Amino acid sequence: MKVLVVDDEKGLRRVLSIFFSELGLEVATAGSLKEGIKAIEEEIFHLCILDMRLPDGEGLELLKQIREKRLPTVVIVATAFGSIESAVKAMHLGAWDYLTKPLDMDNLELVVKRALEQASLRFENIELHRRLEEVQKRGEMVCASKAMQKVLEVAYRVAPTELSVLITGESGTGKELIAREIHRKSGRPGELVAINCASIPHELLEAELFGYRKGAFTGASGDRKGLIEEAKDGTLFLDEIGDMPLELQAKMLRFLETGRFKRLGETRERRVKTRIISATNQPIERHMEEGRFREDLYYRIKGIEIHLPPLRERREEIPLLVERFVDEFSRQYNKPKPMVTTEFLAALSRYRFPGNVRELRNIVERAVVLSPEGAPLSPEVLPEEVFKKAVVEADDPVLPLPPGGLDSLLESQERRLIIKALKEAKGVKKRAAELLGISFRSFRYRLKKLDIES
């Protein structure tokens, strides 16, 4: 991690450089506002310690530029001329904390550690957003897993052809989104028209699909196009086709074979060129065995089958989907976009998601609404079922509970690692601290806490 110290006191810059180096951080310094501005233009820093009064201007000017450039840098203002008014100004411009000089180094270490956690969170969210943008360049869908990339590859290959497509998968996996991707890549001049065969009463479904003539039935007050005509030179998406009544299946089969159909109440046939994409979350093969679905229609709509895996089989997409939905609902509810914590994502990654992507979308919407403005998304805003139905992965080791409790176990492991590092470093404490990847100050604290004599 990188730290920028902007202060006109040369001695303090040197002290802070040593201090941050001992914490294992890369340090850059600037003695003026101009040097500070140049530094943030050339490099991105995780943390900035900023003096309020500089020889060539106010430190607040640098704070403004960090904000305007939307940099993820966490800024801690440190000044010898502290006042409530200047603190309020700094916080309003995005300062993370405000300290007065002379600096208490122990307190500074605590503040810096918390600030670096915040910086780490900001950088993780930026990386998440970058990955999402990269994935979405390939289409509207988030397809980061190998399984979904294969799905998209097949979808793009079949898109420019005349083949009918049957999309299968559990409810909420994104079958309509795949249908829209196929249509988008098909080059067809017409629109994609979608209908859910399960949501419309059977007696009305035929009228919706084929249209009707005035007086064809009670309430038919005028001629009306059906969805097949609306989708002329485009795509008709038949969602939940397994719920289509048998008598209507015969008419749909005839249309698929000839491209001809009749509106209800008409005797003349009409002809349109419409591509059919169907979808189902039901086992149509079982419906055929039970006589509820025509075998000839099944093989007609199944020119090629595309199966969408459930979300629990493509968990690597959860962080990207969360990022997408957080962005969507922050805009919808006119709220500042919250950052997403690793704990929030970890809790979601352990959940089975019986409702798949649709359920994840609803969970994120709830979290965005319930989270206080400016607060990151944390597990506290997740519904209880996320924790009740958490998945224990098959490859997770089954660990026995430590007899002395977790603290006792951690302290024992910490002691063993410190002793091992001291042995490898031949008693040189600074080298042992480096081997453990911690600061010398932190290493000395642990020696004292665990009562270890080198």
Secondary structure as UniProt FT lines:
FT   STRAND          2..6
FT   HELIX           10..22
FT   TURN            23..24
FT   STRAND          26..30
FT   HELIX           33..42
FT   STRAND          47..51
FT   STRAND          53..54
FT   TURN            55..56
FT   STRAND          57..58
FT   HELIX           59..68
FT   TURN            69..70
FT   STRAND          74..79
FT   HELIX           84..92
FT   TURN            93..94
FT   STRAND          97..100
FT   HELIX           105..136
FT   TURN            137..138
FT   HELIX           146..158
FT   TURN            159..160
FT   STRAND          165..168
FT   TURN            171..172
FT   HELIX           175..186
FT   STRAND          192..196
FT   TURN            197..198
FT   HELIX           202..210
FT   STRAND          211..212
FT   TURN            214..215
FT   TURN            218..219
FT   STRAND          224..225
FT   HELIX           227..230
FT   TURN            231..233
FT   STRAND          235..239
FT   HELIX           241..243
FT   HELIX           246..258
FT   STRAND          260..261
FT   STRAND          270..271
FT   STRAND          275..280
FT   HELIX           284..289
FT   TURN            290..291
FT   HELIX           295..301
FT   STRAND          304..307
FT   HELIX           311..313
FT   HELIX           315..317
FT   HELIX           318..332
FT   TURN            333..334
FT   HELIX           342..349
FT   TURN            354..355
FT   HELIX           356..370
FT   TURN            373..374
FT   HELIX           379..381
FT   HELIX           384..388
FT   TURN            394..395
FT   TURN            403..404
FT   HELIX           406..424
FT   TURN            425..427
FT   HELIX           429..436
FT   HELIX           440..449
FT   TURN            450..451
//
